[in-house]
Amino acid sequence: MASDEDFVKFIVDQIGRAGAVTYRKMFGEYALYCDGKVVALVCDNRLFVKPTEGGRSFIGDVVEAPAYPGAKKSFLIEDKFEDRDWITRLIEITAREVPSLPPKKKKRGTPR
C-alpha cells in the first residue's frame, strides 16, 4: 500500500523546525530530507527514522523494523511523531549524524 501524501505533509509539518525539511516521492513511498540529508522514510503511512547512536540514546526503548522488504532496519516511530518537540529533536539528532549524500555525477555527453 502506498503512503498518503497528506500523512507525509503532516509529518513534514511536525518536523519543520528541525531544519530545511523536504520530501520526495519514490516508488509510491517517500524519503524525508533535513538539510539535504535523508533522515527518514514514510512507507505504508508509517514513519521510519534512520538509525543513529544519538537517536538510539534519545529514544531509549527503540522499536526497529525494515521500511520495506529487504531494507535495513530503521527506528519505527509509531505514535510519538504527534509530539512535535520530541520528533523535531529526534530529526535534529539524526540529521547531525547521518552522512551527506554524495554529489551527483555529471552525465557525459554522447560522443560524436
C-alpha positions in Angstrom: 0.0 0.0 0.0 1.4 3.4 -1.0 1.6 6.2 1.6 -0.8 9.0 1.6 0.7 12.4 0.8 -1.4 14.1 3.4 0.2 11.9 6.1 3.6 12.9 4.7 2.7 16.6 4.8 1.6 16.2 8.4 5.0 14.6 9.3 6.9 17.3 7.4 4.9 20.0 9.3 5.7 18.3 12.6 9.5 18.2 11.9 9.7 21.5 10.0 11.6 23.3 12.8 14.5 20.8 12.6 16.0 22.5 9.5 15.2 22.7 5.8 12.8 19.8 5.6 11.6 18.4 2.2 10.2 15.2 0.9 10.4 13.2 -2.4 8.1 10.5 -3.7 10.0 7.3 -4.5 8.2 4.2 -5.8 4.9 5.2 -4.1 6.6 5.9 -0.8 8.5 9.0 0.5 12.0 9.9 1.6 12.2 12.8 4.1 15.2 15.1 3.9 16.6 17.5 6.5 19.2 19.9 5.4 19.7 17.8 2.2 20.2 14.5 4.1 17.9 11.6 4.1 16.7 11.3 7.7 13.5 9.2 7.4 11.2 7.2 5.1 7.4 7.1 5.1 6.2 3.7 3.9 2.7 2.4 4.3 1.9 5.5 6.3 4.5 4.6 8.9 7.5 6.7 9.9 10.9 5.1 9.8 13.8 7.2 11.0 17.4 6.4 10.0 19.2 4.7 12.9 21.9 6.6 14.7 23.6 6.2 18.0 22.3 9.6 19.2 18.8 8.7 18.1 19.0 5.4 19.9 20.1 7.1 23.1 17.4 9.8 22.7 14.5 7.3 22.1 15.6 4.8 24.8 13.4 1.7 24.1 13.8 1.5 20.3 11.5 -0.4 18.0 13.3 -1.4 14.9 11.8 -2.6 11.6 12.6 -2.5 7.9 10.7 0.1 6.0 10.1 -2.3 3.1 11.0 -5.9 2.4 14.8 -6.3 2.1 15.6 -2.9 3.7 17.9 -2.4 6.6 16.1 -1.8 9.9 15.2 1.7 10.9 13.6 3.2 14.0 9.8 2.7 13.7 8.1 5.7 15.2 4.6 4.6 15.9 2.9 7.5 17.7 5.5 9.8 19.2 5.5 11.8 15.9 2.5 13.6 17.2 4.7 15.2 19.9 6.2 18.0 17.8 9.0 18.8 20.2 10.1 15.2 20.6 10.1 14.3 16.9 11.8 17.6 16.0 14.6 16.8 18.4 15.0 13.2 17.1 15.2 14.5 13.5 17.8 17.2 14.5 19.9 14.5 16.2 19.5 12.2 13.1 20.4 14.9 10.6 23.7 15.7 12.6 24.7 12.0 12.5 23.7 10.7 9.0 26.2 11.2 6.2 25.6 13.7 3.5 24.5 12.3 0.1 27.4 12.0 -2.3 27.4 14.7 -5.1 25.6 13.6 -8.3 27.9 12.6 -11.1 27.6 14.7 -14.2 26.3 12.8 -17.2 28.7 12.5 -20.1 27.5 13.7 -23.4 27.4 11.1 -26.2 30.4 11.0 -28.4 30.1 12.5 -31.9 
